[in-house]
Amino acid sequence: MPNIVAKNLKNVELPVKFNEVEFIWEAKSNDEKLIYTKALGCEFCLVVKDRGNSYVIKCDKLTRPAKLEAVQMALEAYKQLFASDVISQATAVKKPKNLESKYIINSDELLNRLEDCEYKRIFVEIGFGSGRHLLYQAKENPEALIIGIEVYKPACLQVENLAGINRLKNIVLLNLDARLVMSLLKSNSIDRLFLHFPVPWGKSKMRRVVSPQFALECQRTLKDGGTFELRSDDRDYTDFTIGCFMDLKNANIQIFKNRFLEISSKYEDRWIRQNKDIYDVICAFYGSSDELDLDFKFEFSGLELEYIKSNFANKTIKYSDHFLHLERIYILDNGDALVRVAFGSFYRPEHRYLLISRQNTIYLFKKPLLTPENIKAHNNLEDMLKCATL
């Protein structure tokens, strides 16, 4: 991550602009402060941490923009305006590439695509890796929209390149946690859902894609007759998955061992050469599910700035299906407060900043994703900030 380490910082009044970078305001909290920054059309925060004998300046990870060039430009501008006696620097300002991705989209773009989808069927693959199976499905099913979800950015870039080389038009890619994306999909909208060779996480099952909640989401999002298809070399993960899906109503489960498929991953090829067993679990769902009622604005009312500033404390509350964590409070020069929070599902937590003024309270940069757990957490957050036992 790009950063600068400086021995001293100059006092410069905000807002201030340097070339194409704007520093709007800063918010302080003990040994660190956040600087609200604009660069290359992006809005984010730089964070300055006081180490006693030096200052470390880098991008705040909660607000980090997709354009790394924006961060690099902001750090260089901050150094020129504020830093003196620079000890070390790990930045490299590059000319921004004016390239738009044809395949990698965000969650909002996905919802827009699905709202006016011209494809007859929709397939989703979670953790597509090298993309062999994803690309195969796109070639074999030109009438279907193939949605690939992968948390590893280099894999998304590699598959984007391969999709372009093969001139495939029915692929979209999301560099997101699949558990988040599943919550955004409409009920009864997906035909096939693939999960091939997920990381087993044998010692940390909470990190697995599959869970009882995930099984319910599969049932909700799949059409009548739609299928969830697991392929794994891990027997424990396979048994765990069967257990999660076994108690669902109107579900038909088939289990296969060493079933031949037309396409295989490079890891699967290696395991077959090692005579390792491969397991398939195919769960078909029948009937229809109710649509989620997610008409919610994520707005606040009745919060008192001075009360929150006086009573704020780091606090975590766990509920049956979600949690809420008040992490830290920052104070702006004008007296407003910036509160860092984490909340939502245990499997897919959200991290956000609240900007609290005397007039109103808003989520800075972006509102939470519209999921049932986030709605509950927001309501509890509002109550907690009003409560006399902060």
C-alpha positions, 0 to 999 in steps of 0.5 A, a space after each residue: 500500500 502506498 505510504 509516506 513517513 515524515 518526521 514533521 508536518 506543517 500546519 496548513 489551513 483547509 480546504 486547500 488544493 494542489 494540482 488536481 487534488 483537494 483536501 477538504 477537512 480533517 477529523 482527529 481521534 487521539 493519535 490519528 486523523 482522517 483527511 477528506 480528499 478528492 482526486 480524479 473524481 474519487 472521494 476518500 480519506 487519507 489517514 495520518 498516524 502519529 508514531 511519536 517520532 514520525 508520521 505515517 500517511 496512507 489511504 484509509 482502507 475503509 474508503 480506498 477508491 478503485 483508482 490507485 492513481 488517485 491515492 498516489 496523486 493524493 499522497 504526493 500532493 499531501 507530501 508537497 503541502 504538509 510533509 517536511 523531513 520525509 523519511 521514506 516514501 512508497 508512492 509512484 504517480 502514474 498517468 491515469 489510464 483512460 480505460 473502462 472495464 467491459 466486464 468487471 462491474 460493481 453491485 449497483 451496475 449488477 442490479 441495473 443489468 438484472 433489472 432490464 436483463 435480456 437473457 433468458 437464463 442467469 447463471 452465477 459462479 462463486 469463486 471462479 479462479 482461473 475462469 475455465 468453467 465460467 468461460 466454458 458456460 458462457 460459450 456453451 450457453 449464449 442465451 444465458 447471462 453468466 455472473 462471476 463473483 471472485 474476491 481475488 482481484 487478479 483473477 477477475 483481471 485475468 478472466 476479463 482479459 480471456 473473455 475479451 479475447 474470446 469476444 464473449 458478451 454474456 459475462 459480468 464479473 464482480 470483485 466482491 464477497 459472494 455472500 454480499 452479492 447473494 443478498 442483493 439478488 431477487 428471489 426466484 431469479 437464478 437458474 444455476 449457481 456453481 461453487 467449484 472447489 471453494 477454500 475448505 477453511 477447515 480450522 475457520 468454518 465461519 469463513 466458508 462460503 457455505 453456511 445455513 444462511 447461505 443455503 437459505 439464500 440459494 433456495 430464495 434466489 433460485 428459480 423453480 427447478 433451479 440448482 446449486 452445484 458444489 464440486 469439491 475435493 474436500 470430503 469434510 466440506 462436502 459433508 458440511 454442505 450436505 448438512 446445510 442443505 439437507 433440512 431445506 424444504 422442497 429440495 432434492 439432493 444428488 451426490 456424485 463421486 468422481 463424476 466426469 465433466 467436460 471442463 476441469 480446473 488446473 487444480 482438479 487436473 492435478 488432483 485427478 493425477 494424484 487419484 484424489 476423489 472429487 465430490 459433487 453435490 447438486 441441490 435442486 429446489 422446487 416451488 417459489 420464494 417470497 420476495 424480500 421487502 427491502 424498501 429502506 432508506 438508511 436514514 437517521 433522525 433525532 441524534 444529538 451531536 454533543 451527547 454522542 461526543 460526550 458519551 461515545 465508547 467502543 462497544 460491541 453488541 451481538 444479536 442472533 443474526 447480526 452484530 453492531 460495533 461502534 469502533 471510533 469517533 473523530 472530531 472535525 474542526 467545526 465540531 462535527 463528529 465522524 464515527 466509524 462503525 462495523 455491523 451486519 451479518 457475521 458472515 458479511 460485515 459492513 464497515 462505514 463512517 457516519 458524519 454527524 452534525 447538528 443538522 443531520 447524520 449521514 453515511 459518508 461516501 456510501 450507504 450500506 448494502 440493502 440486506 435484511 441484516 444491515 437494516 436491522 443493524 441500522 435500526 439498532 445503531 440509531 437506537 444505540 446512538 440515542 441511548 443513555 448507556 452509550 
